[in-house]
Amino acid sequence: MSVGRRSAGIAHLKARLSEYFQAAKAGEEIVITERGRAVARITPIRPGDDADSDRNALVRAGILQPAKREIPRRFWTGQAAARDPKGRVLAGLIEERREGR
C-alpha cells in the first residue's frame, strides 16, 4: 500500500535520486514531471510483485516454458550468425518481397 505521493521535475529528480529512491522504498509513489506535465511514475514494488514472480506464475500456468540453458555470449555479439553459403535465406526473402508478403 502506498504511503503517499509526490511529484518531481526531471532535473530535481536527477539531483536528488537517492532521496526519491529511499522514499519509494518506504512506500511512497513519485510522479515524474517534465515542464509541469506528468510523464512517468516510480512506485514501490510490493513483495511478490516483481518480474520473477510474474514469470514463475506464467511457468506454473503452463504459458511459459523456462529456458533449458543460457544464451551463449557470442549470440549477443553477432558471432553466432547462421551460415548460409548458398544464399537460400536471402533468396527466400527476395521472393517474399516480390510476392508482397
LUMLO-719191 format. One record per residue (C-alpha): residue in one letter; residue number from 1; z, y, x. Coordinates in nm, 3 decimals, decimal comma. Layout:
// residues N
<voba: a&dodo: NUM&up: Z&north: Y&east: X> $
...
This chain:
// residues 101
<voba: m&dodo: 1&up: 0,000&north: 0,000&east: 0,000> $
<voba: s&dodo: 2&up: -0,092&north: 0,341&east: 0,134> $
<voba: v&dodo: 3&up: 0,194&north: 0,574&east: 0,227> $
<voba: g&dodo: 4&up: -0,011&north: 0,890&east: 0,196> $
<voba: r&dodo: 5&up: -0,340&north: 1,059&east: 0,253> $
<voba: r&dodo: 6&up: -0,452&north: 1,346&east: 0,469> $
<voba: s&dodo: 7&up: -0,782&north: 1,481&east: 0,591> $
<voba: a&dodo: 8&up: -0,901&north: 1,588&east: 0,933> $
<voba: g&dodo: 9&up: -1,213&north: 1,752&east: 1,064> $
<voba: i&dodo: 10&up: -1,400&north: 1,552&east: 1,324> $
<voba: a&dodo: 11&up: -1,311&north: 1,789&east: 1,613> $
<voba: h&dodo: 12&up: -0,942&north: 1,781&east: 1,517> $
<voba: l&dodo: 13&up: -0,955&north: 1,403&east: 1,483> $
<voba: k&dodo: 14&up: -1,109&north: 1,364&east: 1,828> $
<voba: a&dodo: 15&up: -0,846&north: 1,588&east: 1,982> $
<voba: r&dodo: 16&up: -0,557&north: 1,402&east: 1,816> $
<voba: l&dodo: 17&up: -0,691&north: 1,050&east: 1,775> $
<voba: s&dodo: 18&up: -0,368&north: 0,882&east: 1,889> $
<voba: e&dodo: 19&up: -0,168&north: 1,073&east: 1,629> $
<voba: y&dodo: 20&up: -0,404&north: 0,971&east: 1,347> $
<voba: f&dodo: 21&up: -0,412&north: 0,614&east: 1,475> $
<voba: q&dodo: 22&up: -0,033&north: 0,597&east: 1,452> $
<voba: a&dodo: 23&up: -0,047&north: 0,744&east: 1,100> $
<voba: a&dodo: 24&up: -0,295&north: 0,474&east: 0,994> $
<voba: k&dodo: 25&up: -0,073&north: 0,205&east: 1,146> $
<voba: a&dodo: 26&up: 0,213&north: 0,347&east: 0,940> $
<voba: g&dodo: 27&up: 0,007&north: 0,304&east: 0,622> $
<voba: e&dodo: 28&up: -0,149&north: 0,646&east: 0,585> $
<voba: e&dodo: 29&up: -0,512&north: 0,696&east: 0,487> $
<voba: i&dodo: 30&up: -0,711&north: 0,959&east: 0,679> $
<voba: v&dodo: 31&up: -1,024&north: 1,115&east: 0,529> $
<voba: i&dodo: 32&up: -1,259&north: 1,247&east: 0,797> $
<voba: t&dodo: 33&up: -1,448&north: 1,563&east: 0,709> $
<voba: e&dodo: 34&up: -1,746&north: 1,743&east: 0,851> $
<voba: r&dodo: 35&up: -1,782&north: 2,108&east: 0,754> $
<voba: g&dodo: 36&up: -1,529&north: 2,051&east: 0,476> $
<voba: r&dodo: 37&up: -1,716&north: 1,754&east: 0,325> $
<voba: a&dodo: 38&up: -1,561&north: 1,405&east: 0,331> $
<voba: v&dodo: 39&up: -1,780&north: 1,166&east: 0,531> $
<voba: a&dodo: 40&up: -1,558&north: 0,870&east: 0,626> $
<voba: r&dodo: 41&up: -1,217&north: 0,718&east: 0,580> $
<voba: i&dodo: 42&up: -0,972&north: 0,548&east: 0,814> $
<voba: t&dodo: 43&up: -0,745&north: 0,314&east: 0,624> $
<voba: p&dodo: 44&up: -0,472&north: 0,079&east: 0,741> $
<voba: i&dodo: 45&up: -0,553&north: -0,292&east: 0,747> $
<voba: r&dodo: 46&up: -0,308&north: -0,494&east: 0,547> $
<voba: p&dodo: 47&up: -0,208&north: -0,840&east: 0,673> $
<voba: g&dodo: 48&up: -0,476&north: -1,089&east: 0,575> $
<voba: d&dodo: 49&up: -0,728&north: -0,808&east: 0,512> $
<voba: d&dodo: 50&up: -0,930&north: -0,836&east: 0,832> $
<voba: a&dodo: 51&up: -1,275&north: -0,976&east: 0,912> $
<voba: d&dodo: 52&up: -1,134&north: -1,307&east: 1,040> $
<voba: s&dodo: 53&up: -0,964&north: -1,367&east: 0,706> $
<voba: d&dodo: 54&up: -1,286&north: -1,288&east: 0,520> $
<voba: r&dodo: 55&up: -1,482&north: -1,521&east: 0,747> $
<voba: n&dodo: 56&up: -1,225&north: -1,800&east: 0,706> $
<voba: a&dodo: 57&up: -1,237&north: -1,762&east: 0,327> $
<voba: l&dodo: 58&up: -1,618&north: -1,799&east: 0,335> $
<voba: v&dodo: 59&up: -1,588&north: -2,111&east: 0,552> $
<voba: r&dodo: 60&up: -1,332&north: -2,263&east: 0,313> $
<voba: a&dodo: 61&up: -1,562&north: -2,189&east: 0,018> $
<voba: g&dodo: 62&up: -1,849&north: -2,365&east: 0,196> $
<voba: i&dodo: 63&up: -2,061&north: -2,049&east: 0,201> $
<voba: l&dodo: 64&up: -2,048&north: -2,000&east: 0,577> $
<voba: q&dodo: 65&up: -2,069&north: -2,260&east: 0,849> $
<voba: p&dodo: 66&up: -1,891&north: -2,172&east: 1,174> $
<voba: a&dodo: 67&up: -2,086&north: -2,179&east: 1,500> $
<voba: k&dodo: 68&up: -2,074&north: -2,502&east: 1,694> $
<voba: r&dodo: 69&up: -2,098&north: -2,328&east: 2,029> $
<voba: e&dodo: 70&up: -2,110&north: -1,982&east: 2,182> $
<voba: i&dodo: 71&up: -2,441&north: -1,800&east: 2,213> $
<voba: p&dodo: 72&up: -2,547&north: -1,806&east: 2,580> $
<voba: r&dodo: 73&up: -2,521&north: -1,475&east: 2,766> $
<voba: r&dodo: 74&up: -2,890&north: -1,493&east: 2,862> $
<voba: f&dodo: 75&up: -2,979&north: -1,462&east: 2,492> $
<voba: w&dodo: 76&up: -2,834&north: -1,109&east: 2,480> $
<voba: t&dodo: 77&up: -3,012&north: -1,003&east: 2,799> $
<voba: g&dodo: 78&up: -3,354&north: -1,123&east: 2,682> $
<voba: q&dodo: 79&up: -3,371&north: -1,404&east: 2,937> $
<voba: a&dodo: 80&up: -3,371&north: -1,674&east: 2,670> $
<voba: a&dodo: 81&up: -3,712&north: -1,586&east: 2,525> $
<voba: a&dodo: 82&up: -3,904&north: -1,888&east: 2,398> $
<voba: r&dodo: 83&up: -4,210&north: -1,996&east: 2,589> $
<voba: d&dodo: 84&up: -4,543&north: -1,985&east: 2,404> $
<voba: p&dodo: 85&up: -4,812&north: -2,033&east: 2,670> $
<voba: k&dodo: 86&up: -5,087&north: -2,093&east: 2,413> $
<voba: g&dodo: 87&up: -5,003&north: -1,776&east: 2,219> $
<voba: r&dodo: 88&up: -4,960&north: -1,955&east: 1,886> $
<voba: v&dodo: 89&up: -4,682&north: -1,725&east: 1,765> $
<voba: l&dodo: 90&up: -4,887&north: -1,413&east: 1,834> $
<voba: a&dodo: 91&up: -5,193&north: -1,571&east: 1,669> $
<voba: g&dodo: 92&up: -4,986&north: -1,655&east: 1,361> $
<voba: l&dodo: 93&up: -4,853&north: -1,300&east: 1,338> $
<voba: i&dodo: 94&up: -5,200&north: -1,153&east: 1,369> $
<voba: e&dodo: 95&up: -5,327&north: -1,389&east: 1,097> $
<voba: e&dodo: 96&up: -5,041&north: -1,291&east: 0,863> $
<voba: r&dodo: 97&up: -5,123&north: -0,922&east: 0,916> $
<voba: r&dodo: 98&up: -5,487&north: -0,978&east: 0,832> $
<voba: e&dodo: 99&up: -5,383&north: -1,155&east: 0,510> $
<voba: g&dodo: 100&up: -5,145&north: -0,870&east: 0,423> $
<voba: r&dodo: 101&up: -4,830&north: -1,078&east: 0,443> $
